[in-house]
Amino acid sequence: MTNCKNIKKTTGKKTFFTIIFIISAFLVVSSFYPAQVSEAKTEVSYQVPENFTDLAKMSSPAVVNIRTVKTIRGGGRVYRHFFNSPFGKQDPFNDFFNKFFGNEFQQDFKQRSLGSGFIIDKQGYIVTNNHVIENADKIKVKLKNGKEFDAEIVGRDPNTDIALIKIKSKNSLSVLKLGDSDALKVGQWVVAIGSPFGFEHTVTAGIVSAKGRIIGSGPYDDFIQTDASINPGNSGGPLINMKGEVIGINTAIIAGGQGIGFAIPINSAKRIVDQLKNSGEVTRGWLGIGIQDLSKELSKYYGIKEGKGVLVTEVFPGDPADEAGIKPKDIVLSVNGKKVENTRELSKSIADTSVGDTVNIKVLRNGIEKKIGVKIVKRDDAGIAGLTPSKVNEYELGIRVSELTSEIARHFNITEAGGVIVIDVESESQGMEAGVRVGDIIKEINHQPIETVKNYKNEIKKLKKGDSIQMFIKRVNGNFNVVTLTK
């Protein structure tokens, strides 16, 4: 019995001290818990704002509405269709048309358009899209306070769809700060401000849906995708982060798409804007090589474990790469120590290099890595930007072709001689459905050699509606293909 009592006493003491220890530990842990909960709440409230009032109030005064007037000479095709005699110059009723309509059908037609922009400094410089102000005769800028100004074009860059205009104001102007688009993460909140459909200073909010989108709008595609509502008229307006910084320029939408808008990353735009501000034009670097991405098979063939790098397919004689010793089948691994994973990264890296600078390019050749210094020269885009209607045909079969000039060959990184090159394919056209791509070189049509646009047009013209068309083409990658269409 004594032993039993002693055991009970000992057990009771142990239980008592155990309870005291548990309570003490609970109190210690609890003292930290509220702070953690508070911190978590703070983080969540930062990520999911209750409203955007302060952000909109702070940013809107620096966002402008842009109205342009463009003159269509001779009233345009539609105007002439209704007021010209339908039977040409030899029509006996021409005197009747001239008597009653005179030269009215030759009057100029004024086309008006809307867009947005944002002020970047006190001097009145405004960033917008090139397509907002391109070929405009008059540009009017309206501020949130209702004041209007005439604007002048400082410079344009069609390749990236960026333009810089300027207004003169006696009063101080509100300015937006440029942020860091590289630091932007998918899922972060963003705000778009602009004039969709002419509704000035409309504020919409959403998140970053994706980064690095390629939509086929140009050689330097690298878009931020967002589900913040963007509509016609938003073009050129800012995409703003929660700090009130511009991280993108709202530029494009997908026809019929909802919740899908695209903005140019501000880090890509900064260099363009600086060049436009300083010289009125953009200068890009040129290496002088044809390139393609590495497929899994090519990576395995060349023994590249990571599967990263860019294959050199062509080296243009006399250009920087040729003079430096870069050769076809070299694999570009890095530029100035920074790895390149695809053709887009390499093209952008070289384009952003100042003319005259020397870049150190690491290539893999026959399994051995080599470092090659290349002095960059100026890229000449005049051959592409200067295309005139006389050099191209209309959209027959939804395909637009051009003579294969040396300038265009350089633009598409090809050295092919002979044939015509496809420079555009309309969506949902016969050409697109058949698989014709921009950059394809049409060598033959139904076994007939094609050397010029005139050859191309004549061969198409020979065919009747419903006839089969076989196009023998060479792809940018060097492969030959046969595409079949029906006229």
Secondary structure, 3 states (H helix, E strand, C coil): CHHHHHHHHHHHHHHHHHHHHHHHHHHHHHHHHHHHHHHHHHHHHHHCCCCCHHHHHHHHHHEEEEEEEEEEHHHHHHHHHHHCCCCCCCCCCHHHHHHHHCCHHHCCEEEEEEEEEEECCCCCEEEEEHHHHCCCCEEEEECCCCCEEECEEEEEECCCCEEEEECCCCCCCCCCEECCHHHCCCCCEEEEEECHHHCCCEEEEEEEEEEEECCCCCCCCCEEEECCCCCCCCCCCEEECCCCEEEEEEEEECCCCCCCEEEEEHHHHHHHHHHHHHHCCCCCEECCEEEEECCHHHHHHHCCCCCCCEEEEEECCCCHHHHHCCCCCCEEEEECCEECCCHHHHHHHHHCCCCCCEEEEEEEECCEEEEEEEECEECCCHHHHCCCHHHECCCECCEEEEECCHHHHHHCCCCCCCCEEEEEECCCCHHHHHCCCCCCEEEEECCEECCCHHHHHHHHHHCCCCCEEEEEEECCCCCEEEEEEEC
